[in-house]
Amino acid sequence: MQLYVHCHIKCNSQIWKQPKCPLTDEWIRKCVECSVFEKNEIMTFTVTGMVLESIMLSRIREVQIPYFLIHEYPWILSASDDQTIRVWNWQSRTCVCVLTGHNHYVMCAQFHPSEDLVVSASLDQTVRVWDISGLRKKNLSPGAVESDVRGITGVDLFGTTDAVVKHVLEGHDRGVNWAAFHPTMPLIVSGADDRQVKIWRMNESKAWEVDTCRGHYNNVSCAVFHPRQELILSNSEDKSIRVWDMSKRTGVQTFRRDHDRFWVLAAHPNLNLFAAGHDGGMIVFKLERERPAYAVHGNMLHYVKDRFLRQLDFNSSKDVAVMQLRSGSKFPVFNMSYNPAENAVLLCTVPSNLENSTYDLYTIPKDADSQNPDAPEGKRSSGLTAVWVARNRFAVLDRMHSLLIKNLKNEITKKVQVPNCDEIFYAGTGNLLLRDAESITLFDVQQKRTLASVKISKVKYVIWSADMSHVALLAKHAIVICNRKLEALCNIHENIRVKSGAWDESGVFIYTTSNHIKYAVTTGDYGIIRTLDLPIYVTRVKGNNVYCLDRECRPRVLTIDPTEFKFKLALINRKYDEVLHMVRNAKLVGQSIIAYLQKKGYPEVALHFVKDEKTRFSLALECGNIEIALEAAKALDDKNCWEKLGEVALLQGNHQIVEMCYQRTKNFDKLSFLYLITGNLEKLRKMMKIAEIRKDMSGHYQNALYLGDVSERVRILKNCGQKSLAYLTAATHGLDEEAESLKETFDPEKETIPDIDPNAKLLQPPAPIMPLDTNWPLLTVSKGFFEGSIASKGKGGALAADIDIDTVGTEGWGEDAELQLDEDGFVEATEGLGDDALGKGQEEGGGWDVEEDLELPPELDIPPGAAGGAEDGFFVPPTKGTSPAQIWCNNSQLPVDHILAGSFETAMRLLHDQVGVTQFGPYKQLFLQTYARGRTTYQALPCLPSMYGYPNRNWKDAGLKSGVPAVGLKLNDLIQRLQLCYQLTTVGKFEEAVEKFRSILLSVPLLVVDNKQEIAEAQQLITICREYIVGLSMEIERKKLPKETLEQQKRICEMAAYFTHSNLQPVHMILVLRTALNLFFKLKNFKTAATFARRLLELGPKPEVAQQTRKILSACEKNPTDAYQLNYDMHNPFDICAASYRPIYRGKPVEKCPLSGACYSPEFKGQICKVTTDIVGRIKRKHVGPVFLLYLPVAP
């Protein structure tokens, strides 16, 4: 038994009278110590020494002892030099009752833990037991009122008393200083100035003395029972604390202090802690070491409990006693070392005097009887520590701090000189860890040399991983994790004591402090797994279970959530599939996870945990995710956010987002320059008009300068009063009439007409050849694991609309849908191309004309061989080869290959044969754009024309005659443009969306695809474009119709109903159905409106839309009739005529566009198709279809 001091509180002003650990109310339950000084003041402390509260007790000459009632009442008991005992209500600060009867100073008074009793000790040499059941009953009766007057007398009007004396214990020869109840037994202990500690027993009728403990040399100040063991603790003015065995009535241990007299003692009700007050303050201590001695090997745990060595099987949870330990030692086993090869253990015992430390060597019996285990004879020797170093050898650090190697017979086989150390630990076969004051040293016992060393002070425990690759060194407040070579991998500092630890199967170190289970990764990351009510000692970690021993040596299994540290470990080990699984299935939340991912360079993963829009915005910018950053910026709608987003989008070349950001921040100058560099002259003219409206002359002139609009610049200068500059501008740029009119306005007497520089040149910006319609291409890099896998989660396919319903605009949908839409909408992204061709066709060579009948004079005859050895005697030049463009045309039947070769005529013929194209006007821009990408140009020699290159897409095996051109237009490009069309549809820009859809549709025949999947996607792309073009065109026509007459209103409702049968994306179908629902409800066609309402609810709209729809549906179901008959049958399948916008029911004659498949009534045969601007039904024969659709059936 040894005293372990937890904390020491110093107070030099007054004598420390009473520490107590009460359990009432919230602030008392947290181990609060209550003490009284010799100034009538109660003070409360936590176990760490912080003052919580003080209570002044007035009207008492000197307070001796306060005590908290552990029952449900807020009572405090105090004993005083006025020979009385008082009960106080600490909430109301009033006296409840006064107990009188002692005839000298009352030194102590305490409540019974469970009964209505009070024990008191006085200098009148008596101990009294009081019955306070009457006081409790009065507090339980209705209308009971506490009165100071009644409390003082202790008697009410009916003669009943609040408290009566039940027993008077006489036996001490001098004044009694202390008396206390036993927690569970009917016993009382008392201490007095006669230097004796007496034990008393009581029952309902009497109380008597049981025994006396003698040994103190001065007045006994206090005595208490141990809450859980048969021990009594007492302290005295002889500066000592003594521990007594209740059964033997003898002293077990004595602890002394040099200069301070002890006055009081208190036992913690739950923990194995005691508090003692002395002249200089207070100490909190425990009597014995609570950490159990254990050793783990494989699935077996060996530990010491109650003088038995027990064995626990982790798999079967079978816990048996394997042997009984020898008795005779006063101190518990300090640590254990297990040898699985010989089934032997070394048990070390460390007393208060380290020089007297011993160890016992036991061989565990093979056939142990768990009910009556054997008690084998162990071999005991002196030594500070003993650990195994080999199968049949163990090392002992003796009291001289030298190392002894012994065999299984406990015989010394070798002595090894080691560096100065005070503790040794196991470090694998033949190796030891030596501890000194400042470091740990790895020592090879066989070679007798130091292998490595690491700086850490006062290591208490060493825990190796299962494969001995890592080791955790545990100090009081620090952990150092090292590898096998003792190289420090990380250092962890804790503010509270580190208790134990074990290695997880995945290589994570799980350790415990006094109140937490924590984890540490070898890279230095650590965190909290869960909190603890009481300290535990980890023995093993497997999966979600932590196997441990508590302070009662009971095996326990705790469940933990390893998600956090497994997530971090997977990131560290780059096991991204595990990370992805956790992201999708585990609940990973918290700022710590977000900060960790951001710190480690995974902001794209952190985006999946963030709900705060500001954090999402910053993370999205950090990882370059413009889409998520745009969503967050719209939610925040902050100017700084838009500016930052514009900067990042500009770096990525996403000029569409840059345009939106400049619009939101109203940065007109940058917006104008953006339109200039992208060649968007139409919007640049709008910016000039905006500047004129804003009366921004500088911006107005600058935009006119960008556009090359000379007349506008002259007008601006004239309006600003700059006649001279206006005249020079007009005259220099050839505006003679304007210059003459300005010249006439000059006053010759006052103004001088400026001279025109004859060398002046026209200041005109170059016209954009190809306006930048799409974003700048980015460098193709392999996507990160999370950018690919995580981003693909939940996607419906490349052709699905990647649009949120919240982004719907108001321009085209109008008031019929009744939606709250974003007024800014999406930014326009034009798809138009320049009108100027980038090159001309290949020049035709004329060849050489040879005149065979030419007669030459005889003097010009040249002898044979003189011209280079030719038989005919003249030079024969080489024949001209086939151009690469011609090779492309010969090798391919794809229209796009002929366009790239510059053979527009053959390309038109192929388009006519394959898809029946007859009107090629819409294809002009596509042809020019495609042809511009067909050649590369490079400078060969200075002062010579540039040369052309012809890139092949099959360059690896093309050779000289098998090449086909490289194609710049890809299916993915059209799919990306399709998303822009979806956005335009969502924000209601129907006319612009129709043009974009038509551009995509016309581009499909110019594709080159590689497999059947891409063929199917291309055909699906045609279908999507056709459905949207017909539907949106019909919606545009519907909005133009008047609404005055009933027939016009019926026609509007019919067209809205037809639109609901188009194959649209769900986000758009919701808007279409809402429009039709509202129109039919207003027309009082409730039956059809109810059908639209049900279809709308099936699509899962937003909650507010669904609620409104249910209200309309409920109203329609009350009167399920249609007021008017319409040309609409929802049950009969039909196609929509793209010209008349009327239904063509199944079985009726129909004409179809050979390219788009749009349906028309027979009367429109031969007219221009509204979808593709082609001729409907002009081609009578069956078309072969585009080459890339050869494997699939084509619409006739």
Sequence and secondary structure as in RCSB ss.txt:
>XXXX:A:sequence
MQLYVHCHIKCNSQIWKQPKCPLTDEWIRKCVECSVFEKNEIMTFTVTGMVLESIMLSRIREVQIPYFLIHEYPW
ILSASDDQTIRVWNWQSRTCVCVLTGHNHYVMCAQFHPSEDLVVSASLDQTVRVWDISGLRKKNLSPGAVESDVR
GITGVDLFGTTDAVVKHVLEGHDRGVNWAAFHPTMPLIVSGADDRQVKIWRMNESKAWEVDTCRGHYNNVSCAVF
HPRQELILSNSEDKSIRVWDMSKRTGVQTFRRDHDRFWVLAAHPNLNLFAAGHDGGMIVFKLERERPAYAVHGNM
LHYVKDRFLRQLDFNSSKDVAVMQLRSGSKFPVFNMSYNPAENAVLLCTVPSNLENSTYDLYTIPKDADSQNPDA
PEGKRSSGLTAVWVARNRFAVLDRMHSLLIKNLKNEITKKVQVPNCDEIFYAGTGNLLLRDAESITLFDVQQKRT
LASVKISKVKYVIWSADMSHVALLAKHAIVICNRKLEALCNIHENIRVKSGAWDESGVFIYTTSNHIKYAVTTGD
YGIIRTLDLPIYVTRVKGNNVYCLDRECRPRVLTIDPTEFKFKLALINRKYDEVLHMVRNAKLVGQSIIAYLQKK
GYPEVALHFVKDEKTRFSLALECGNIEIALEAAKALDDKNCWEKLGEVALLQGNHQIVEMCYQRTKNFDKLSFLY
LITGNLEKLRKMMKIAEIRKDMSGHYQNALYLGDVSERVRILKNCGQKSLAYLTAATHGLDEEAESLKETFDPEK
ETIPDIDPNAKLLQPPAPIMPLDTNWPLLTVSKGFFEGSIASKGKGGALAADIDIDTVGTEGWGEDAELQLDEDG
FVEATEGLGDDALGKGQEEGGGWDVEEDLELPPELDIPPGAAGGAEDGFFVPPTKGTSPAQIWCNNSQLPVDHIL
AGSFETAMRLLHDQVGVTQFGPYKQLFLQTYARGRTTYQALPCLPSMYGYPNRNWKDAGLKSGVPAVGLKLNDLI
QRLQLCYQLTTVGKFEEAVEKFRSILLSVPLLVVDNKQEIAEAQQLITICREYIVGLSMEIERKKLPKETLEQQK
RICEMAAYFTHSNLQPVHMILVLRTALNLFFKLKNFKTAATFARRLLELGPKPEVAQQTRKILSACEKNPTDAYQ
LNYDMHNPFDICAASYRPIYRGKPVEKCPLSGACYSPEFKGQICKVTTDIVGRIKRKHVGPVFLLYLPVAP
>XXXX:A:secstr
   EEEEEEE  SS          SHHHHTT EEEEETTTEEEEE TT  EEEEEE  S S EEEEEE  SSS E
EEEEETTSEEEEEETTTTEEEEEEE  SS EEEEEE SSSSEEEEEETTSEEEEEE HHHHHHHHSTT    HHH
HHH B TTS BS EEEEEEE  SS EEEEEE SSSSEEEEEETTSEEEEEEE SS EEEEEEEE  SS EEEEEE
 SSSSEEEEEETTSEEEEEETTTTEEEEEEE SS  EEEEEE SSSS EEEEETTEEEEEESS  S  EEEETTE
EEEEETTEEEEEETTT  EEEEEE     SS EEEEEEETTTTEEEEEE  SSGGG EEEEEE  SS  SSS   
   EEEE SEEEE SSS EEEE TTS EEEE TTS EEEEE   S SEEEE STTEEEEE SSEEEEEETTTTEE
EEEEE SS  EEEE TTSSEEEEE SSEEEEEETT  EEEEEE SS EEEEEE TTS EEEEESSEEEEE TTS 
EEEEEE SS EEEEEEETTEEEEEETT  EEEEE   HHHHHHHHHHTT HHHHHHHHHHS   SHHHHHHHHHT
T HHHHTTT   HHHHHHHHHHTT HHHHHHHHHHH  HHHHHHHHHHHHHTT HHHHHHHHHHHT HHHHHHHH
HHHT HHHHHHHHHHHHHTT HHHHHHHHHHHT HHHHHHHHHHTT HHHHHHHHHHTT HHHHHHHHHTS TTT
       TT         SS   S          HHHHHTTTTT   TTS    GGG  STTTTTTS     SS 
         SS S             TT    GGG   TTTTSS TTSS         HHHHHHHH   HHHHHH
TT HHHHHHHHHHHH     GGGHHHHHHHHHTS EEE  STTS  EEE  BTTTTT TTT   B     HHHHH
HHHHHHHHHHHTT HHHHHHHHHHHHHHGGG    SHHHHHHHHHHHHHHHHHHHHHHHHHHHHHS  SSHHHHH
HHHHHHHHHTTS   HHHHHHHHHHHHHHHHHTTBHHHHHHHHHHHHHT   HHHHHHHHHHHHHHHHS  BSS 
 S  TTS EEE TTT  EEETTS  EE TTT  EE GGGTTSB TTTS BTT   S     GGGTTS    
